[in-house]
Amino acid sequence: MIICICNRLSESAIRQAAGAGASSIDHVFEHCGGSVNCGKCLDFMEEILDSAGGSLASMSGITGVPAE
């Protein structure tokens, strides 16, 4: 399933990035390529990372992404 339409990132690609050590959404984008665009994928990406032990820690300050 495609999670991030802007960057065409699938759930499996995000899980692979997490398995390779990505511990934040920034790390996922570094691993897979791309960047935050519309931000609609971030909640589900956070859920995927949380299930793998990651977090949104490095995402505060990005335009359009509310700080927690």
C-alpha positions in Angstrom: 0.0 0.0 0.0 1.3 3.5 -0.8 1.5 5.6 2.4 3.2 8.7 1.0 1.6 9.7 -2.3 3.9 12.7 -2.8 7.1 10.5 -2.7 5.4 7.3 -3.6 6.6 5.5 -0.5 5.0 2.2 0.3 4.4 0.7 3.7 6.9 -2.0 2.9 9.6 0.6 2.0 9.0 2.4 5.3 9.2 -0.9 7.2 12.4 -1.7 5.4 13.9 1.7 6.3 12.9 1.1 9.9 14.5 -2.3 9.8 17.7 -0.8 8.4 17.9 1.6 11.4 15.6 4.5 10.5 14.3 5.8 13.8 12.5 8.9 12.6 10.5 10.1 9.6 13.6 12.2 8.6 15.6 9.0 8.6 13.0 7.2 6.5 13.1 10.0 3.9 16.9 9.9 3.9 16.9 6.2 3.4 14.1 6.1 0.8 14.7 9.5 -0.8 12.2 12.3 -0.9 11.0 14.8 1.7 7.9 15.9 3.5 5.5 17.7 1.1 1.8 17.8 2.1 2.3 15.9 5.4 -0.8 13.8 5.2 1.3 10.6 5.5 3.0 11.5 8.7 0.5 10.0 11.2 0.6 6.6 9.5 4.4 6.8 9.1 4.6 7.5 12.8 2.5 4.5 13.6 4.7 2.3 11.4 7.9 3.7 13.1 6.3 3.4 16.6 5.7 -0.3 15.9 9.4 -0.6 15.0 10.6 1.6 17.9 11.1 4.9 16.0 9.5 8.4 16.6 8.7 11.8 15.2 11.4 13.4 17.3 13.1 15.2 14.5 10.0 16.5 12.7 9.2 19.6 14.8 9.7 22.8 13.0 8.8 21.5 9.5 6.2 23.8 7.9 2.7 22.2 8.0 3.6 19.6 10.7 2.1 20.5 14.1 4.5 20.1 17.0 3.4 17.6 19.6 
